[in-house]
Structure formats: structure tokens, C-alpha cells
Amino acid sequence: MQPWNQVYDPFGNAWLSTIAASLPVIALLAMIASGKIKAHIAAVIALVIALVVAIVGFGMPTGLAGRAAILGMVTGFFPIGWIILNVIFLYRLTVEKGWFAILQQSVAGITSDRRIQLLLVAFAFGAFFEGAGGFGTPVAVTGAILIGLGFSPLAASGLSLIANTAPVAFGALGAPIQGLASVTGYDPNILGAMIGRQLPFFSLIVPFWLIWVFAGFRGMIKVWPPILVTGASFAIAQFAISNYVNPWIVDIGASLFSMGALVLFLKFWKPAEVWTSPALRGNDPSIGYGEARPVALGAGVPGDMPKVHTGDRTASQGQLFMAWVPWIILSIVVAIWGTGWFKAIVNPIFTWKYEVPGLHNMIMKVPPVVAKPIPEGAVFLFTYMSYTGTGVLIAAIISGLIMRFSPWRLITAYIETIWVLRYSLITISAMLALGVLTRYAGVDATLGLAFAGTGILYPFFGTLLGWLGVALTGSDTASNVLFGGLQRITSEQLGLSGVLMAAANSSGGVMGKMIDAQSIVVASTATGYFGQEGKILRFVFWHSIALACLVGLLVMLQAYVPPFTEMVIHPAVTAPAAH
């Protein structure tokens, strides 16, 4: 069997080919936004559309298309679904035992103001989990924590997604940058430094944006000092670590510095008016704005969660500490699981490598997407021990035993969690199947080439290409691997810096994270907002576009306008682009 060459303009008309290539993602987002079709059904329908487009429109052999879709389904569960399943399992255990109610008291002890709780949990704490684990972990964890703290489901979902933007390019211990380096030939330290000269602007902006969305302009401006402390401390650390240390520990270092700075600042500053409403100002029908109304612990949580309350009694210091123990264990385990040395120890022993027969190296990427024809590998590495989700499961089991759950109860609780999340897991697998299929079919490359034809405006639209890549794939890493080589080739043809545009792909991509269907399903799962994915998408969509356009404008300035051009790194020697 001869390898199949991808075709990027199957209709002989760039406009028609681009429209055909965009059909699956447009259909998926439209069905979700309508709110009339359940997310798992919408994902399956979109996958069917993608199969038709790939086979009929782009001439992909049926056997290759089917194998690519199956590979995507498997990779949808491992590692993404595996993380979500185990995070929600841990969360349900802490709720059932009543420890989450005590955790709520603990956070309220730092601040009872909802705006500052958002800064602490959604932005700073979420950034830590992004840096250590990535792949949906921060949205799952912070969404669950916010819903337990009393935030309404829409607020917990949408705000977690908005907060999880600026740290994404350095997530999972720099996985997106490593992927970008592998396809561009640039030194990952140089790429990390360049991204570190773009995203700190947005690390400063996003906390203000987050609180503005939640509380309105007046509600935001009344707490501008802690917002500035949170954003500035994160931005400064993000720039310093990425430019003077390495790109692997940026999020972990910056998040810890930001959390420490905020907590320290709150010892000397208090808001004149404490904001007690957990609802979005004027945007959330689930809870009336301005009501200091507590939400029952577990409300909106997936399934028939046992509602365990602590009443009005104040927890002791020992109880407050123990309530944090599961999350401390989770943080430590996830941080260890993300390190290179841990993977180097366990992967040689606990890895199953499977080269998909009839798909591996049977598809050729061809110019102009790549410099020269190269085969697309199709290898499923089942590194089950080093998956972040495995670390989360181990942390959940350890925490469950500390909470004195019996082994039998842990087993039954896990089965209950699987049942509760069954539709979400189907949705995530179908969405990843769509993403993998479009990559192997060359459909996403057709969309990329459309952006690449924008000439002098390419710095702006090239940045939006990264945004599109993450919206399509759900991963900044995948977007970088998908379009990184194209960014370098196109930018060099236009006389632009390849490093600038490769970095822009990742920096622009982070703003697409909040609207990719996979992240929305993770958010709805973590907050129990089943069937309301359309509301979440409609809520975050324009924020995503606006922030992506701002990144594009910054990249335009860095490409053409002094003194911003002085920020661009020009490496003396680089390897040729691999993709």
C-alpha cells in the first residue's frame, strides 16, 4: 500500500477548500452554542461530518480516516478523560467526607470577598495546576473548588476558563514549548524567552479582565490593588523565569510567587466593601446578583453527591489543615509526575508502544505546509504510569485512605464517578477523534494556509492561527505541533522573524483554550453544569476573540513598530524546520 499524500486544495479553489475544511468545527460550535443538542451527541455528529469531509472532500482513503478517528478516540480518554475522571473522583470524596466544607471555611478565612477568592483560586492556584499537569487539570480542579465555595455553575465554569489562559503556553512543565521546538528547529529556551516577552502583558491584563467579567467595572476597580499585585507578581516572575532560568518551571514558580504575594498583601489590605455574591453580575440567572446567598455544598455537583455540611461551627486549625491535605497531596504528586526525571524512570518500564497498522507513516505531509515531504507517524504510547491522571488517581487513593474511607467504599465511589461522567468521557473522546482526524486528513493545514496568505497582516492573522489551532485541538501543544513549522516557513518567506511567529502561535493559542469544546466539557463536568455547555460557550466566546486579537496586535507591534521590535529575539543559528 502506497502512502497517501495530503491535498490542501482539493477543489482547486482556496475559498471552497477552506469552507469545506471549516465545516466540522463550525458545526460543532454551532450545535453546542444552540443549547438544543447535548454535547456528546454534537461531538459525535461533528465527527461524522469530519469523516465525510475528509473522505469525500479531501480524498482521504476510508481505511486511513477510520483508523485516525479511532486513534483520536483513544487519545481522547488518555490522557484527557483520565485526568478529569480522577480529579472529580477526588473532589467527590472530599465532599462526601465534609472536608470540602472545611476547605471553604479556610479560603474564606483568607478572604470572604468573592473577587479575591477568584484571584486566589481561579488564577493563581489554577496556574500552578496548569504548570504541573496541564491538559484540563486546572479547569477541573478550580471549577470544582469554586462550585464548592458557593459560586454558581456558570460563574465557576466560565471564570475558570477565562483564568486559564496566560499560563497555558508554559503548561505541563513546558510541553507546548517542547512541541514547538520539535517542529521549528528552534532552541526551546529561545522560544520560551520570546513567549515570555509576550504573555506577561496578558498575565497582567487577565486578572483585571476576570474580575471585570465577574463583578463589573465598578466592582473590579474597588479591588484594583490586590488584582494588580496578583497580575504584576505573576507577570514579573513569568518574564524573569522564562528569560533567565528555563521555560519548564515558569508556571509553577510564577504561581507560587503570585499566591504568596497576594496572601501577604491581604495581611495589610482589606476591601472597603466585601463582595459576597457568588453570581456573575447581571449575567447569571442561576443566582440573583447582589444576594449574599450561600449555595449548599455539592449543589450542581455531578450525580447524587452526598451533601455533608459543617453547619455554623468553626473548624479547628487541625481540621483546616487536614481539609487542605488532599489538595496538597495532589499538588505534590502532580508536580512529581510532570518532571522529566520521573518520566525517565517509569516510562521505560511502564510503556506500551503501539504503531497503528495501516496508518503509521502511511500519510505524507507535503509542501507548502512543510519544507519537504515527511510521513505522519501514528504511534500510541500508552505511558500509563506517567500519565498525569494516574498521579491524580494515586493522590485520590492516598487521600481517601487518610480520610478513612474503606477500600470497598473507594471502589464503589469510583464506579459511581465513572457512571456520572459517562457522557462527558464520550464527548471528550469524540472531540479528540475529530481533532486527530482533521490533522491526518490535512484539513487543519488547509485552514492554516488560508491564514498564511494575509501578507503584511500576517503577524496578526498568524497569531489567530494559533488561536484557531487550540480551538480545534483543545491543546496548545497540539496547535504548536500542527502549525509551528508552517509559522516558521511562512514568516521567513515574508521577511519576518520565525521565532516571533512561532512564539505568537503559542501565545495566541492560549486564548483559544477557553472556547475549545474539550475545555468547555471539562468545565461543565467539574461544575455539574451538564447540558449547559452552550451557555458556557456563549459566555466565553467573545472574551476569547477579544483577547486573541489583543495578542495579535501586540505581535504586530513587535514585528513592525519600535521599540517593540527590540523585544524580538534573533538567534544566530537555527536548525531547519522539521514540519
C-alpha positions, 0 to 999 in steps of 0.5 A, a space after each residue: 500500500 502506497 502512502 497517501 499524500 495530503 491535498 490542501 486544495 482539493 477543489 482547486 479553489 482556496 475559498 471552497 477548500 477552506 469552507 469545506 475544511 471549516 465545516 466540522 468545527 463550525 458545526 460543532 460550535 454551532 450545535 453546542 452554542 444552540 443549547 438544543 443538542 447535548 454535547 456528546 451527541 454534537 461531538 459525535 455528529 461533528 465527527 461524522 461530518 469530519 469523516 465525510 469531509 475528509 473522505 469525500 472532500 479531501 480524498 482521504 482513503 476510508 481505511 486511513 480516516 477510520 483508523 485516525 478517528 479511532 486513534 483520536 478516540 483513544 487519545 481522547 480518554 488518555 490522557 484527557 478523560 483520565 485526568 478529569 475522571 480522577 480529579 472529580 473522583 477526588 473532589 467527590 470524596 472530599 465532599 462526601 467526607 465534609 472536608 470540602 466544607 472545611 476547605 471553604 471555611 479556610 479560603 474564606 478565612 483568607 478572604 470572604 470577598 468573592 473577587 479575591 477568592 477568584 484571584 486566589 483560586 481561579 488564577 493563581 492556584 489554577 496556574 500552578 495546576 496548569 504548570 504541573 499537569 496541564 491538559 484540563 487539570 486546572 479547569 477541573 480542579 478550580 471549577 470544582 473548588 469554586 462550585 464548592 465555595 458557593 459560586 454558581 455553575 456558570 460563574 465557576 465554569 466560565 471564570 475558570 476558563 477565562 483564568 486559564 489562559 496566560 499560563 497555558 503556553 508554559 503548561 505541563 512543565 513546558 510541553 507546548 514549548 517542547 512541541 514547538 521546538 520539535 517542529 521549528 528547529 528552534 532552541 526551546 529556551 529561545 522560544 520560551 524567552 520570546 513567549 515570555 516577552 509576550 504573555 506577561 502583558 496578558 498575565 497582567 491584563 487577565 486578572 483585571 479582565 476576570 474580575 471585570 467579567 465577574 463583578 463589573 467595572 465598578 466592582 473590579 476597580 474597588 479591588 484594583 490593588 490586590 488584582 494588580 499585585 496578583 497580575 504584576 507578581 505573576 507577570 514579573 516572575 513569568 518574564 524573569 523565569 522564562 528569560 533567565 532560568 528555563 521555560 519548564 518551571 515558569 508556571 509553577 514558580 510564577 504561581 507560587 510567587 503570585 499566591 504568596 504575594 497576594 496572601 501577604 498583601 491581604 495581611 495589610 489590605 482589606 476591601 472597603 466593601 466585601 463582595 459576597 455574591 457568588 453570581 456573575 453580575 447581571 449575567 447569571 440567572 442561576 443566582 440573583 446578583 447582589 444576594 449574599 446567598 450561600 449555595 449548599 455544598 455539592 449543589 450542581 455537583 455531578 450525580 447524587 453527591 452526598 451533601 455533608 455540611 459543617 453547619 455554623 461551627 468553626 473548624 479547628 486549625 487541625 481540621 483546616 489543615 487536614 481539609 487542605 491535605 488532599 489538595 496538597 497531596 495532589 499538588 505534590 504528586 502532580 508536580 512529581 509526575 510532570 518532571 522529566 526525571 520521573 518520566 525517565 524512570 517509569 516510562 521505560 518500564 511502564 510503556 506500551 508502544 503501539 504503531 497503528 497498522 495501516 496508518 503509521 507513516 502511511 500519510 505524507 505531509 507535503 509542501 507548502 505546509 512543510 519544507 519537504 515531504 515527511 510521513 505522519 507517524 501514528 504511534 500510541 504510547 500508552 505511558 500509563 504510569 506517567 500519565 498525569 491522571 494516574 498521579 491524580 488517581 494515586 493522590 485520590 487513593 492516598 487521600 481517601 485512605 487518610 480520610 478513612 474511607 474503606 477500600 470497598 467504599 473507594 471502589 464503589 465511589 469510583 464506579 459511581 464517578 465513572 457512571 456520572 461522567 459517562 457522557 462527558 468521557 464520550 464527548 471528550 473522546 469524540 472531540 479528540 477523534 475529530 481533532 486527530 482526524 482533521 490533522 491526518 486528513 490535512 484539513 487543519 493545514 488547509 485552514 492554516 494556509 488560508 491564514 498564511 496568505 494575509 501578507 503584511 497582516 500576517 503577524 496578526 492573522 498568524 497569531 489567530 492561527 494559533 488561536 484557531 489551532 487550540 480551538 480545534 485541538 483543545 491543546 496548545 501543544 497540539 496547535 504548536 505541533 500542527 502549525 509551528 513549522 508552517 509559522 516558521 516557513 511562512 514568516 521567513 518567506 515574508 521577511 519576518 522573524 520565525 521565532 516571533 511567529 512561532 512564539 505568537 502561535 503559542 501565545 495566541 493559542 492560549 486564548 483559544 483554550 477557553 472556547 475549545 469544546 474539550 475545555 468547555 466539557 471539562 468545565 461543565 463536568 467539574 461544575 455539574 453544569 451538564 447540558 449547559 455547555 452552550 451557555 458556557 460557550 456563549 459566555 466565553 466566546 467573545 472574551 476569547 476573540 477579544 483577547 486573541 486579537 489583543 495578542 495579535 496586535 501586540 505581535 504586530 507591534 513587535 514585528 513592525 513598530 519600535 521599540 517593540 521590535 527590540 523585544 524580538 529575539 534573533 538567534 544566530 543559528 537555527 536548525 531547519 524546520 522539521 514540519 
